[in-house]
Amino acid sequence: MSKRLNGSSLFTGINAGISNSFSILSSQYTEGITRENLNKALTNTNVTNTAYGATFASYLTNNFNSVDVNHDGKISADEVQKLMNNIATQGLTRDQIISLGAANGMTNSLQETVLAHFDDIDTNHDGKVTSQEISQYGVNSKLEKQKTADKNRIVNNMSIFYGSDNSDKYEGSLLDYRYLDNES
């Protein structure tokens, strides 16, 4: 059985990071989270010394126009909530995983695994991975299939050697019940 990834932990971590960062930024810039304030936040130690602040401020700076959906020059709590809902329902892009994933407490190995297998995990090929797609993907699926094929090839060769001298036609042997994997 192949190991499964926990897609919900990735999304929960990123949403927690977004929420916590928005709170930190909102408390620092009571006049609103503007592009100018986000640039200030990148050098503000009250923001950069937090687990999420600098990473999220950088993400918002780079994606300001898409997050500020009403284009009033400020990012509101409603707009951040829409961002989190969008991520939860539509999934994460490669860039979002890279920029937001490291700061959310997700292990580097989980992030690296999702990124390394991104195209295989993204079953509908929309450029985003959802929690469900991540959870359904067996990390070792390709490796496990190859191991099963190799094991069956070895058993087949052993069975031919021990069970019959006719190498062109496999008829089976007593070894099959013990070693041959029926899933192939």
C-alpha positions, 0 to 999 in steps of 0.5 A: 500500500502506498503512503498517502499525503495529508492534503488537509494539513497543507491547506489548514496550515496555509489558511492559518498563516494567511489569517494570522498574517492578516491580523498582524498586518492589520494591527500594524497598519490601522489605516489599511493594508495598502501596497505601500504598507505591505512594502513597509511591512517587509522591513518592519521587525514587528512583522518580519519577526513573526512566523508568517508576517514577512512571507504573507506580506511578500505574497500580498505585495506580489499579488496585490491586484488579484487580492484587492478585488474591489480595486480600492487600493486596500486589502480588506478582511473580506478580500482575505476571506475570499482568497482563503475560500478560493484556495480551499475550493479551487486549490493551490498553484505551484507558486502558492505552495512555494511562496506560502507553504514554507511559512505555514509549518508544513514540513519541507519534505511534504512541500517538496513531495507535493511540488515534485509530484505536482503534475501527477497530483493535479489529476484534472490538469488545471494547474492547481492541486486541491486537498482531495487531489493531494490526499488521493495521490499515493506518493510511492505509487509509481515506485510501488508499481515498479517494485510489483512489476520487478517482483512479479518478473523475478517470481515468473523467472523463478517459476519458469526455472523451478516449475518448467523447462519451457521458458516461452510459456509460463504455467506457474509453480508453487512459488506463485502463492507466496510471491506473486502479487495479483494487483499487477 
